[in-house]
Amino acid sequence: MKKVLTFYLRDILFGIDVTIVKEINRKVDYTSVPGAKSDIVGLYNMRGQVVTLFDIAGIMGFQKKEPEEKVSCVILKALPNDPNQAGFIIDGFGDVLEIEQEEFEPPPANVVGVDGEYIKSIVKLAEQLLIMVNTDKLFA
C-alpha cells in the first residue's frame, strides 16, 4: 500500500509519493526572480527558509498561465546533504489516497518525449486517471 498526495494541474489529476512531501501550502506570497529560468516561478520564505518554487506544469509542456499573486504549492523534503528546498505550484489540491502497489501501471508506450519522461506510472481510479509524476526526472 502506497500513500499518494494528489493535486491538479490544468484540470488533470496528478500524484506524488507522500513520503517526499514536507508540507502543502495554500495561497502563499512569493517573490519573482528577474532573469530566472522560465520554469522557476519565484522564491518563497517558509518560516525563514528560502524555497525555490517551480512551475512543473510548464516543465511538462502545459501552456503557461498568467502568474497569480498568491499560489498554492507543495514543498518537497530536501535531499540528504542538500540544503536547497524546492517546491512547485499547483492549480488545486486533491486528496491523500492509499493505492495498492499492483494498481500502478506503466505509462502507455506511445507517451514519449518531454511530456512522457515525467510520468512514472498511471493509476485507474473509479472516476478518472491518476498520473504519477516522476519527481526524480522533474527536478534533475
For each residue, the residues with C-beta under 8 A, 3 or more apart:
1: 98 99 100 101
2: 17 98 99 100 101 104
3: 17 18 19 96 97 98 99
4: 15 16 17 18 96 97 98 99 123 130 132
5: 15 16 17 18 21 24 74 94 96
6: 13 14 15 93 94 95 96 97 130
7: 13 14 15 74 90 91 92 93 94
8: 11 12 13 14 90 91 92 93 94
9: 12 14 56 57 60 62 90 91
10: 57 62 63 91
11: 8 91
12: 8 9 131
13: 6 7 8 94 125 128 129 130 131
14: 6 7 8 9 130 131 132 133
15: 4 5 6 7 94 97 123 130 131 132 133
16: 4 5 20 21 74 132 133 135
17: 2 3 4 5 20 21
18: 3 4 5 21 96
19: 3
20: 16 17 76 77 135
21: 5 16 17 18 24 74 75 76 77
22: 75 76 77 78 85
23: 46 74 75
24: 5 21 72 73 74 75 93
25: 28 44 46 72 73 74 75 87
26: 72 93
27: 70 71 72
28: 25 44 70 71 72 73
29: 44 69 70
30: 41 42 43 44 53 71
31: 42 43 44 45
32: 36 41 42 67
33: 36 40 42 43
34:
35:
36: 32 33 40 42
37: 40
38: 55 58
39: 54 55 56 58 59
40: 33 36 37 52 53 54 55
41: 30 32 53 54 55 67 71 89
42: 30 31 32 33 36 53
43: 30 31 33 50 51 52 53
44: 25 28 29 30 31 50 51 52 53 73 87
45: 31 48 49 50 51
46: 23 25 49 50 51 75 85
47:
48: 45
49: 45 46 85
50: 43 44 45 46 85
51: 43 44 45 46 75 85 86 87
52: 40 43 44 84 85 86 87
53: 30 40 41 42 43 44 71 73 86 87 88 89
54: 39 40 41 59 86 87 88 89 138 139
55: 38 39 40 41 58 59 64 88 89
56: 9 39 59 60 88 89 118 133 138
57: 9 10 60 62 65 89 91
58: 38 39 55 61 62 64
59: 39 54 55 56 118 138
60: 9 56 57 114 115 118 138
61: 58 114 115
62: 9 10 57 58
63: 10
64: 55 58
65: 57 68
66:
67: 32 41
68: 65 71
69: 29
70: 27 28 29
71: 27 28 30 41 53 68 89 90
72: 24 25 26 27 28 89 90 91 92 93
73: 24 25 28 44 53 87 88 89 90
74: 5 7 16 21 23 24 25 87 88 90
75: 21 22 23 24 25 46 51 85 86 87
76: 20 21 22 85 86 87 88 135 139
77: 20 21 22
78: 22 82 83 84 85 86
79: 82
80:
81:
82: 78 79
83: 78
84: 52 78
85: 22 46 49 50 51 52 75 76 78
86: 51 52 53 54 75 76 78 139
87: 25 44 51 52 53 54 73 74 75 76
88: 53 54 55 56 73 74 76
89: 41 53 54 55 56 57 71 72 73
90: 7 8 9 71 72 73 74 93
91: 7 8 9 10 11 57 72
92: 7 8 72
93: 6 7 8 24 26 72 90
94: 5 6 7 8 13 15 97
95: 6
96: 3 4 5 6 18
97: 3 4 6 15 94 125 130
98: 1 2 3 4
99: 1 2 3 4 103 104 123 130
100: 1 2 103
101: 1 2 104
102:
103: 99 100 123 124
104: 2 99 101 121 122 123 132
105: 121 122 123 124
106: 121 122
107: 111 116 119 120 121 122
108: 111 122
109: 112
110:
111: 107 108 115 116 119
112: 109 116 117
113: 116 117
114: 60 61 117 118
115: 60 61 111 118 119
116: 107 111 112 113 119
117: 112 113 114 134 137
118: 56 59 60 114 115 133 134 137 138
119: 107 111 115 116 122 131 132 133 134
120: 107 132 133 134
121: 104 105 106 107 132
122: 104 105 106 107 108 119 129 130 131 132
123: 4 15 99 103 104 105 129 130 132
124: 103 105 129 130
125: 13 97 128 129 130
126:
127:
128: 13 125
129: 13 122 123 124 125
130: 4 6 13 14 15 97 99 122 123 124 125
131: 12 13 14 15 119 122
132: 4 14 15 16 104 119 120 121 122 123
133: 14 15 16 56 118 119 120 138
134: 117 118 119 120 137 138
135: 16 20 76 138 139
136: 139 140
137: 117 118 134 140
138: 54 56 59 60 118 133 134 135
139: 54 76 86 135 136
140: 136 137
